[in-house]
Amino acid sequence: MAVIAAYMLPHPPLIVPQIGRGEERLIQKTIDAYGQTAQKIAAQGPETIVVLSPHQVMYADYFHISPGRSAAGDFGQFRAGDVSMEVSYDREFVERLCSLTRASGFPAGTQGEQEKRLDHGTMVPLYFVNHCWKEYRLVRIGLSGLSFEKHYELGQYIQQAAAELGRRTIVIASGDLSHRLKEDGPYGYREEGPAYDSRIMDVMSKGAFGELFAFPETFCDRAGECGHRSFVIMAGALDGMAVISRPLSYEGPFGVGYGICEYEVTGSDAKRRFGEIQKKRERARLQKCKEQEDAYVRLARRTIETYIRTGVQIKVPDALPQEMYERCAGVFVSIKEDGRLRGCIGTIRPLQASVAEEIVHNAVSASTQDPRFSPIREEELERLTISVDVLGDTEKITSTAQLDVKRYGVIVTKGQKRGLLLPNLDGVDSVEEQIAIARQKAGIGEKESVELERFEVVRHG
């Protein structure tokens, strides 16, 4: 096995004595576990260490792998510029990894470097490792806005590259847990914070990596976690491997969770191919969704699939419910892939002769013209979930007390600027959040006065 071990490690800068200046003693359990980990890594003698860092450059749809021969960094931004390090990159490993991802069209590579210097998500773990072991070369990889499934897949490519090169490789998943554990913490308190930490420590302590896919992204966002995607990539690098999982520490005295776990590879285990298991589960879920789609969603899906495959916009078919031919209304078509928004375009008021035509036009736009996303590709079609919102009449209101984030959508208007947000969206839990997002979409400042309208929708899908 080329990947011989992996570690889940936090990266609080104050753990470095020159930064903490005594305050680090409040997380002594973490320091002790770090020392244990560094000694274990030295005993394992890795030739290559792969660090997965949330503080590397991050793109929405691409994983950045640091290029070049070497990189350096220091803790100057934390008032400890005299603490520095320089590392040599494993260029052969990077080339092999990029060759594998390029051959399969996977979105990862060395393009788009914005900052050559080492980030603290990389330096904190290496600060401890370097005290015990320096005979390694580094591969540094950032995260992305892509799905958990894509992060896991990247881990599988890391495993493959290590195996093909025969490198003794260790993977470090750098990442803190929730940043929302205490009211006086850096990001305040949310109940999802301690809930996330309890759940993730249970999962990671057992090495039950398949459960990482079951964390809703809205839950992770509200918890303010830092390292979940790092952990998923690491899990992919251990795909199909038998591991001994050891939790070493957990604490969060500053309102941020710090957890350390280690994973020692002992052989192969076909039952631990969590990527394949997740794909089968997701295929079954999508098939069930498709079987339950009504005429509105089926029309949107047929439109999208035909247009992406042929470039031809379909004509409204026969045999739809009569209401779809007779009614005119604004329509929003929303597309998700692997649970993440992939496109959403709509009309506040009808522009076409019927709801059916409105769906066809907006489905094409949502799949190809949403400026936030690249056009949908044919290979994505089977992974899409689609919903259609048919808007009711808009109604002017004079107070936010007349809104209900679950029941009403909102329109904010300032002169020629207009922003809309649909009701009952994941992660939008208050009227204040709803209005703030609608303002942002319209380019309206948070202190500018606005006119408010509300509307109800019938959601299909």
ABEGO torsion letter per residue (X at the ends): XABABBBBBBBBAAABAAAAGGAAAAAAAAAAAAAAAAAAAAAAGBABBBBBBAABBBBAABBBBBBEABBBBBAAAAGBAABBBBBBBBAAAAAAAAAAAAAAGBBBEABGBABABBBAAAAAAAAAAAAABABBBBBBBBBBABBAAAAAAAAAAAAAAAAAAGBBBBBBBBEBBBABABAABAAEBBAAAAAAAAAAAAAAAAGBAAAAAABBAAAAAAAGBAAAAAAAAAAAAABGBBBBBBBABBBBAAGBBBBBBBBBBAEBBAAABAAAAAAAAAAAAAAAAAAABBAAAAAAAAAAAAAAAAGBBBBBBBGBBAAAAABBBBBBBBBBBGGBBAEBBBBABBABABAAAAAAAAAAAAAAABAABBBBBAAAAAABBBBBBBBBBBBBBABAAABBAAABBBBBBBEABBBBBBBGBBGBABAAAAAAAAAAAAGBBAABBBBBBBBBBBBBX
